[in-house]
Amino acid sequence: MGEFNIVKIRNFIILFVLLNSIILNANQKLEKVSLQLHWKYQFEFAGFIAAKEKGFYRDAGLDVELKEYKHGTNIIDEVLNGDSNYGIYNSNIVVEYLKNRPIKLISSYFKRSALVLITKPEIKYPKDLIGKKIMASTKKDFDLNFNYIFNLQDIDTNDLNFVPHTFNIKDFVDGKVDAMTAFISDQPYKLDKLNIKYNIINPSDYGIFNLQLELFTSTNESNKYRARTEAFKKASIKGWIYALEHKDEIIDIIHKKYSPDITIDFLKNESKITERLILPKMYKVGSIDKMFLNRQLDMFKQISNSENETLINDFIFYNQQEIDNKKLNINYTLLWQIFIVILIIIAIILYRQRLLNRYNIKLKDSINKATKELEESEKELQILNENLEKEIELKTHELRDSLNFMNSLVDSVIFGVVQSEMDGRC
């Protein structure tokens, strides 16, 4: 009976906690924010759609409105004026930032250029476009994305023939234009379905990367609502990871709820191309590559003479954890540099000590060798001296014997002479 009561109490507690949680969630006030897209609803924005539909934004305390692009909308002004909290746009945000506009880059999704030039089959290189009709939104946007590859071949884009973009591939199919700017994720698919032959001039093939799917906000939004911006960033990345891992589910949602006029087959093809542009197995989804930004800044360096590194650090939105990690990285870098310097000093000391030891050993060997040679020389000199003394002694004896003989001889001669004189007298 007691066990039964314990079970009832435990169940009551669990039910109470669940009900309380439901009530709290129901009463939780979500912050309303909006994201301005730079085109129509399709798989290009699957990550944001997934974050909304799967509740990732809601879990982050956000009620997000995804705003489809309307013709004539200036996306940067839309965000900086506060009409939208966040926006998706291209390399124009870098250009406007270099003009001192208060822009913060939150996340970067595409790691290859999505905007390409679709041309007639016989047009294979930029130089082949001289004298041809090119359909582009504006000359400014064209230069922003393609001017570099034309400069490589000494082609002035002012000499090219531009016509306004109708965003209708029929103009290309009917031969009204020879080339058009297009997103690689959708337009080639449409041409393939029509069995239209074409060629693609892709900036990525020339080592150029243009920003195309960039999540940005205003400096005011990022400073005033840092926590909200962090939450939006994380939820969006979570949405993209989910969308890439559950393509069919998100495609079905986009087709039924957002763009019923777009076929499932079209969205499936777009999802494959989008994944190739994001490269999730090579880069962290949403990560910002400073090398790519440096390339952009180099392309637009005539706008500003400031140092790239300073510009990049001011341009990027860092959440609090990234700021803390950055500080730690700086400290670790400094410690590592100090450690390297200490290692170099120790290595120099050890190397000098080794050289000194080798020198000392050589010097000691030289001294020992010289000492040995000196000792041997002394012995030789001593032997030579002894031999010389013996030779002198021998010569001295011989000389004495000679002197004695001479003396004896002289004495004999003198005695003989004296004797002869004495005999004569007698």
LODREN-29313 format. One record per residue (C-alpha): residue in three letters; x, y, z. Coordinates in nm, 3 decimals. Example, Ala and Ser with C-alpha at 12.3 -4.5 7.8 and 13.67 -1.06 7.14 Angstrom:
// LODREN-29313
> ala, 1.230, -0.450, 0.780
> ser, 1.367, -0.106, 0.714
END
This chain:
// LODREN-29313
> met, 0.000, 0.000, 0.000
> gly, 0.285, 0.233, 0.087
> glu, 0.457, 0.166, -0.246
> phe, 0.131, 0.247, -0.427
> asn, 0.112, 0.585, -0.254
> ile, 0.474, 0.662, -0.346
> val, 0.399, 0.584, -0.711
> lys, 0.091, 0.810, -0.703
> ile, 0.291, 1.094, -0.547
> arg, 0.571, 1.055, -0.800
> asn, 0.325, 1.058, -1.092
> phe, 0.154, 1.365, -0.946
> ile, 0.487, 1.547, -0.923
> ile, 0.576, 1.456, -1.282
> leu, 0.233, 1.571, -1.404
> phe, 0.267, 1.896, -1.208
> val, 0.609, 1.968, -1.359
> leu, 0.482, 1.898, -1.709
> leu, 0.176, 2.117, -1.668
> asn, 0.387, 2.395, -1.519
> ser, 0.629, 2.371, -1.809
> ile, 0.345, 2.388, -2.061
> ile, 0.197, 2.691, -1.887
> leu, 0.534, 2.866, -1.875
> asn, 0.597, 2.797, -2.242
> ala, 0.250, 2.916, -2.332
> asn, 0.306, 3.236, -2.139
> gln, 0.653, 3.291, -2.275
> lys, 0.658, 3.603, -2.489
> leu, 0.846, 3.554, -2.812
> glu, 1.041, 3.845, -2.956
> lys, 0.919, 3.937, -3.302
> val, 1.196, 3.981, -3.558
> ser, 1.210, 3.972, -3.937
> leu, 1.454, 3.843, -4.198
> gln, 1.454, 4.009, -4.542
> leu, 1.543, 3.756, -4.814
> his, 1.703, 3.863, -5.141
> trp, 1.491, 3.640, -5.364
> lys, 1.179, 3.426, -5.377
> tyr, 1.108, 3.132, -5.146
> gln, 1.307, 2.829, -5.261
> phe, 1.574, 2.591, -5.130
> glu, 1.828, 2.873, -5.132
> phe, 1.666, 2.977, -4.802
> ala, 1.595, 2.626, -4.673
> gly, 1.794, 2.673, -4.352
> phe, 1.586, 2.970, -4.241
> ile, 1.262, 2.799, -4.339
> ala, 1.368, 2.489, -4.144
> ala, 1.458, 2.697, -3.838
> lys, 1.110, 2.851, -3.846
> glu, 0.910, 2.537, -3.928
> lys, 1.097, 2.302, -3.694
> gly, 1.073, 2.543, -3.402
> phe, 1.441, 2.634, -3.367
> tyr, 1.361, 3.007, -3.369
> arg, 1.077, 2.952, -3.122
> asp, 1.309, 2.757, -2.891
> ala, 1.544, 3.056, -2.905
> gly, 1.260, 3.284, -2.792
> leu, 1.200, 3.433, -3.137
> asp, 0.897, 3.476, -3.357
> val, 1.056, 3.518, -3.700
> glu, 0.893, 3.658, -4.012
> leu, 1.062, 3.552, -4.337
> lys, 1.008, 3.834, -4.588
> glu, 1.015, 3.729, -4.953
> tyr, 1.192, 3.968, -5.190
> lys, 0.980, 4.222, -5.371
> his, 1.104, 4.395, -5.683
> gly, 1.271, 4.725, -5.604
> thr, 1.348, 4.647, -5.240
> asn, 1.681, 4.787, -5.124
> ile, 1.783, 4.514, -4.880
> ile, 2.060, 4.710, -4.709
> asp, 1.838, 5.011, -4.651
> glu, 1.561, 4.780, -4.534
> val, 1.786, 4.653, -4.253
> leu, 1.971, 4.974, -4.165
> asn, 1.645, 5.167, -4.148
> gly, 1.505, 4.913, -3.905
> asp, 1.226, 4.785, -4.133
> ser, 1.381, 4.439, -4.096
> asn, 1.608, 4.317, -3.819
> tyr, 1.821, 4.095, -4.039
> gly, 1.888, 4.052, -4.409
> ile, 2.034, 3.814, -4.665
> tyr, 2.245, 3.973, -4.935
> asn, 2.569, 3.956, -5.136
> ser, 2.905, 4.134, -5.171
> asn, 2.726, 4.469, -5.175
> ile, 2.731, 4.463, -4.796
> val, 3.112, 4.480, -4.811
> val, 3.102, 4.775, -5.051
> glu, 2.853, 4.960, -4.834
> tyr, 3.048, 4.878, -4.519
> leu, 3.360, 5.029, -4.676
> lys, 3.154, 5.343, -4.727
> asn, 3.124, 5.356, -4.346
> arg, 2.769, 5.223, -4.334
> pro, 2.694, 5.048, -3.998
> ile, 2.678, 4.686, -4.115
> lys, 2.768, 4.369, -3.924
> leu, 2.820, 4.034, -4.095
> ile, 2.666, 3.757, -3.882
> ser, 2.710, 3.439, -4.089
> ser, 2.833, 3.336, -4.432
> tyr, 2.680, 3.027, -4.593
> phe, 2.800, 2.987, -4.952
> lys, 3.169, 2.899, -4.991
> arg, 3.170, 2.917, -5.372
> ser, 3.033, 3.178, -5.610
> ala, 2.664, 3.117, -5.676
> leu, 2.625, 3.393, -5.935
> val, 2.766, 3.294, -6.275
> leu, 2.750, 3.399, -6.637
> ile, 2.544, 3.171, -6.860
> thr, 2.648, 3.215, -7.222
> lys, 2.585, 3.074, -7.564
> pro, 2.786, 2.750, -7.623
> glu, 3.040, 2.922, -7.847
> ile, 3.119, 3.182, -7.579
> lys, 3.370, 3.010, -7.354
> tyr, 3.592, 3.292, -7.221
> pro, 3.535, 3.651, -7.103
> lys, 3.702, 3.788, -7.417
> asp, 3.435, 3.616, -7.628
> leu, 3.172, 3.848, -7.477
> ile, 3.312, 4.158, -7.647
> gly, 3.040, 4.292, -7.875
> lys, 2.778, 4.053, -7.733
> lys, 2.457, 4.136, -7.547
> ile, 2.475, 4.064, -7.174
> met, 2.165, 4.065, -6.956
> ala, 2.247, 4.193, -6.606
> ser, 2.056, 4.364, -6.326
> thr, 2.288, 4.667, -6.325
> lys, 2.635, 4.751, -6.451
> lys, 2.736, 4.810, -6.088
> asp, 2.628, 4.461, -5.979
> phe, 2.797, 4.308, -6.283
> asp, 3.127, 4.477, -6.202
> leu, 3.093, 4.377, -5.839
> asn, 3.077, 4.009, -5.930
> phe, 3.264, 3.976, -6.259
> asn, 3.491, 4.276, -6.317
> tyr, 3.796, 4.097, -6.176
> ile, 3.792, 3.814, -6.430
> phe, 3.761, 4.065, -6.714
> asn, 4.052, 4.265, -6.576
> leu, 4.262, 3.948, -6.588
> gln, 4.222, 3.957, -6.966
> asp, 4.260, 4.336, -6.996
> ile, 3.895, 4.385, -7.089
> asp, 3.721, 4.706, -6.988
> thr, 3.362, 4.625, -6.889
> asn, 3.262, 4.970, -7.013
> asp, 3.312, 4.829, -7.362
> leu, 3.056, 4.552, -7.306
> asn, 2.696, 4.572, -7.424
> phe, 2.455, 4.544, -7.129
> val, 2.077, 4.516, -7.137
> pro, 1.844, 4.522, -6.833
> his, 1.777, 4.187, -6.671
> thr, 1.420, 4.057, -6.712
> phe, 1.489, 3.750, -6.494
> asn, 1.322, 3.545, -6.765
> ile, 1.533, 3.276, -6.932
> lys, 1.308, 3.299, -7.240
> asp, 1.513, 3.599, -7.353
> phe, 1.822, 3.380, -7.353
> val, 1.641, 3.085, -7.511
> asp, 1.502, 3.305, -7.790
> gly, 1.847, 3.451, -7.864
> lys, 1.762, 3.805, -7.757
> val, 2.078, 3.805, -7.545
> asp, 2.406, 3.618, -7.572
> ala, 2.470, 3.592, -7.198
> met, 2.300, 3.654, -6.867
> thr, 2.390, 3.661, -6.500
> ala, 2.221, 3.376, -6.314
> phe, 2.228, 3.169, -6.000
> ile, 2.395, 2.837, -6.068
> ser, 2.152, 2.666, -5.833
> asp, 1.842, 2.711, -6.053
> gln, 1.883, 2.861, -6.403
> pro, 2.099, 2.583, -6.556
> tyr, 1.834, 2.332, -6.444
> lys, 1.564, 2.522, -6.634
> leu, 1.777, 2.532, -6.948
> asp, 1.852, 2.161, -6.921
> lys, 1.480, 2.088, -6.904
> leu, 1.435, 2.284, -7.226
> asn, 1.732, 2.103, -7.390
> ile, 1.904, 2.436, -7.446
> lys, 2.280, 2.419, -7.483
> tyr, 2.487, 2.673, -7.293
> asn, 2.824, 2.743, -7.133
> ile, 2.902, 2.873, -6.783
> ile, 3.169, 3.128, -6.691
> asn, 3.214, 3.080, -6.318
> pro, 3.422, 3.324, -6.106
> ser, 3.519, 3.033, -5.881
> asp, 3.710, 2.881, -6.174
> tyr, 3.925, 3.195, -6.174
> gly, 3.994, 3.176, -5.801
> ile, 3.737, 3.442, -5.721
> phe, 3.478, 3.411, -5.447
> asn, 3.180, 3.644, -5.429
> leu, 2.960, 3.665, -5.122
> gln, 2.607, 3.559, -5.212
> leu, 2.421, 3.421, -4.909
> glu, 2.531, 3.645, -4.623
> leu, 2.332, 3.701, -4.305
> phe, 2.385, 4.056, -4.183
> thr, 2.235, 4.315, -3.953
> ser, 2.287, 4.674, -3.846
> thr, 2.546, 4.777, -3.589
> asn, 2.262, 4.918, -3.381
> glu, 2.079, 4.583, -3.376
> ser, 2.391, 4.385, -3.290
> asn, 2.494, 4.624, -3.012
> lys, 2.152, 4.685, -2.862
> tyr, 2.024, 4.328, -2.894
> arg, 2.340, 4.119, -2.881
> ala, 2.176, 3.821, -2.709
> arg, 1.891, 3.819, -2.960
> thr, 2.134, 3.837, -3.251
> glu, 2.335, 3.549, -3.104
> ala, 2.016, 3.346, -3.063
> phe, 1.908, 3.418, -3.422
> lys, 2.250, 3.321, -3.555
> lys, 2.263, 2.990, -3.369
> ala, 1.905, 2.895, -3.457
> ser, 1.966, 2.977, -3.826
> ile, 2.277, 2.759, -3.837
> lys, 2.085, 2.481, -3.665
> gly, 1.816, 2.520, -3.930
> trp, 2.067, 2.490, -4.213
> ile, 2.226, 2.180, -4.066
> tyr, 1.881, 2.024, -4.033
> ala, 1.780, 2.125, -4.387
> leu, 2.090, 1.970, -4.541
> glu, 2.040, 1.648, -4.345
> his, 1.664, 1.628, -4.416
> lys, 1.636, 1.767, -4.768
> asp, 1.321, 1.577, -4.871
> glu, 1.129, 1.690, -4.563
> ile, 1.220, 2.057, -4.608
> ile, 1.159, 2.039, -4.985
> asp, 0.809, 1.911, -4.912
> ile, 0.749, 2.200, -4.669
> ile, 0.874, 2.460, -4.919
> his, 0.659, 2.313, -5.198
> lys, 0.338, 2.287, -4.993
> lys, 0.360, 2.598, -4.776
> tyr, 0.589, 2.852, -4.946
> ser, 0.624, 2.795, -5.323
> pro, 0.362, 2.554, -5.462
> asp, 0.445, 2.670, -5.817
> ile, 0.799, 2.529, -5.789
> thr, 0.819, 2.158, -5.865
> ile, 0.963, 1.899, -5.627
> asp, 1.213, 1.800, -5.897
> phe, 1.334, 2.159, -5.926
> leu, 1.379, 2.189, -5.548
> lys, 1.567, 1.857, -5.531
> asn, 1.811, 1.974, -5.797
> glu, 1.851, 2.309, -5.621
> ser, 1.916, 2.133, -5.289
> lys, 2.208, 1.938, -5.442
> ile, 2.365, 2.252, -5.590
> thr, 2.308, 2.446, -5.267
> glu, 2.492, 2.182, -5.067
> arg, 2.785, 2.205, -5.311
> leu, 2.793, 2.580, -5.256
> ile, 2.781, 2.549, -4.876
> leu, 3.035, 2.262, -4.861
> pro, 2.928, 2.146, -4.512
> lys, 3.190, 1.870, -4.501
> met, 3.472, 2.121, -4.552
> tyr, 3.346, 2.423, -4.358
> lys, 3.136, 2.477, -4.050
> val, 2.792, 2.585, -4.166
> gly, 2.763, 2.962, -4.142
> ser, 3.133, 3.013, -4.069
> ile, 3.307, 3.329, -4.186
> asp, 3.632, 3.280, -4.377
> lys, 3.860, 3.582, -4.334
> met, 4.060, 3.480, -4.640
> phe, 3.750, 3.522, -4.856
> leu, 3.679, 3.859, -4.696
> asn, 4.037, 3.968, -4.761
> arg, 3.991, 3.886, -5.127
> gln, 3.677, 4.095, -5.134
> leu, 3.853, 4.384, -4.965
> asp, 4.143, 4.358, -5.212
> met, 3.892, 4.383, -5.498
> phe, 3.734, 4.690, -5.343
> lys, 4.052, 4.846, -5.200
> gln, 4.004, 5.164, -5.402
> ile, 3.714, 5.246, -5.171
> ser, 3.921, 5.250, -4.852
> asn, 4.289, 5.269, -4.760
> ser, 4.244, 5.115, -4.414
> glu, 4.418, 4.798, -4.304
> asn, 4.227, 4.484, -4.397
> glu, 4.259, 4.309, -4.062
> thr, 4.111, 4.604, -3.875
> leu, 3.830, 4.632, -4.128
> ile, 3.746, 4.263, -4.106
> asn, 3.740, 4.254, -3.726
> asp, 3.507, 4.555, -3.716
> phe, 3.287, 4.409, -3.990
> ile, 3.223, 4.070, -3.828
> phe, 2.966, 4.019, -3.552
> tyr, 3.122, 3.821, -3.266
> asn, 2.902, 3.672, -2.996
> gln, 3.023, 3.683, -2.636
> gln, 3.170, 3.334, -2.644
> glu, 3.363, 3.414, -2.962
> ile, 3.491, 3.735, -2.803
> asp, 3.606, 3.540, -2.496
> asn, 3.765, 3.274, -2.717
> lys, 3.935, 3.545, -2.919
> lys, 4.085, 3.689, -2.601
> leu, 4.199, 3.344, -2.496
> asn, 4.345, 3.285, -2.840
> ile, 4.539, 3.610, -2.814
> asn, 4.672, 3.507, -2.471
> tyr, 4.755, 3.160, -2.592
> thr, 4.925, 3.308, -2.896
> leu, 5.134, 3.534, -2.676
> leu, 5.225, 3.245, -2.446
> trp, 5.312, 3.032, -2.744
> gln, 5.533, 3.307, -2.886
> ile, 5.709, 3.345, -2.550
> phe, 5.753, 2.968, -2.532
> ile, 5.904, 2.962, -2.881
> val, 6.145, 3.245, -2.791
> ile, 6.251, 3.059, -2.475
> leu, 6.306, 2.742, -2.676
> ile, 6.518, 2.934, -2.926
> ile, 6.726, 3.089, -2.645
> ile, 6.775, 2.747, -2.482
> ala, 6.866, 2.598, -2.820
> ile, 7.122, 2.874, -2.878
> ile, 7.270, 2.825, -2.531
> leu, 7.288, 2.448, -2.578
> tyr, 7.437, 2.491, -2.923
> arg, 7.698, 2.736, -2.794
> gln, 7.772, 2.505, -2.501
> arg, 7.813, 2.218, -2.742
> leu, 8.049, 2.422, -2.957
> leu, 8.240, 2.528, -2.644
> asn, 8.268, 2.168, -2.528
> arg, 8.390, 2.062, -2.869
> tyr, 8.639, 2.349, -2.864
> asn, 8.754, 2.258, -2.513
> ile, 8.797, 1.894, -2.612
> lys, 8.997, 1.994, -2.918
> leu, 9.203, 2.238, -2.711
> lys, 9.267, 1.972, -2.445
> asp, 9.365, 1.722, -2.713
> ser, 9.597, 1.982, -2.866
> ile, 9.752, 2.058, -2.526
> asn, 9.792, 1.687, -2.449
> lys, 9.943, 1.629, -2.790
> ala, 10.177, 1.927, -2.751
> thr, 10.269, 1.814, -2.399
> lys, 10.340, 1.464, -2.520
> glu, 10.545, 1.596, -2.808
> leu, 10.729, 1.824, -2.565
> glu, 10.797, 1.535, -2.330
> glu, 10.923, 1.328, -2.619
> ser, 11.135, 1.621, -2.731
> glu, 11.273, 1.656, -2.379
> lys, 11.360, 1.287, -2.371
> glu, 11.525, 1.313, -2.710
> leu, 11.707, 1.623, -2.595
> gln, 11.818, 1.448, -2.277
> ile, 11.943, 1.148, -2.475
> leu, 12.113, 1.382, -2.717
> asn, 12.268, 1.571, -2.424
> glu, 12.388, 1.248, -2.265
> asn, 12.534, 1.132, -2.593
> leu, 12.694, 1.470, -2.639
> glu, 12.842, 1.456, -2.288
> lys, 12.980, 1.109, -2.361
> glu, 13.117, 1.232, -2.690
> ile, 13.278, 1.532, -2.518
> glu, 13.421, 1.311, -2.251
> leu, 13.557, 1.074, -2.512
> lys, 13.703, 1.357, -2.715
> thr, 13.846, 1.507, -2.398
> his, 14.023, 1.177, -2.321
> glu, 14.149, 1.155, -2.673
> leu, 14.266, 1.513, -2.658
> arg, 14.442, 1.449, -2.330
> asp, 14.607, 1.142, -2.473
> ser, 14.717, 1.344, -2.773
> leu, 14.849, 1.619, -2.550
> asn, 15.031, 1.369, -2.337
> phe, 15.180, 1.212, -2.646
> met, 15.281, 1.550, -2.778
> asn, 15.429, 1.644, -2.447
> ser, 15.620, 1.317, -2.438
> leu, 15.736, 1.371, -2.790
> val, 15.845, 1.726, -2.721
> asp, 16.021, 1.612, -2.410
> ser, 16.195, 1.340, -2.610
> val, 16.305, 1.584, -2.876
> ile, 16.429, 1.836, -2.623
> phe, 16.610, 1.562, -2.436
> gly, 16.768, 1.439, -2.759
> val, 16.887, 1.789, -2.849
> val, 17.026, 1.854, -2.506
> gln, 17.199, 1.519, -2.512
> ser, 17.353, 1.589, -2.848
> glu, 17.485, 1.923, -2.731
> met, 17.626, 1.765, -2.426
> asp, 17.793, 1.496, -2.631
> gly, 17.948, 1.760, -2.859
> arg, 18.096, 1.942, -2.573
> cys, 18.256, 1.630, -2.450
END
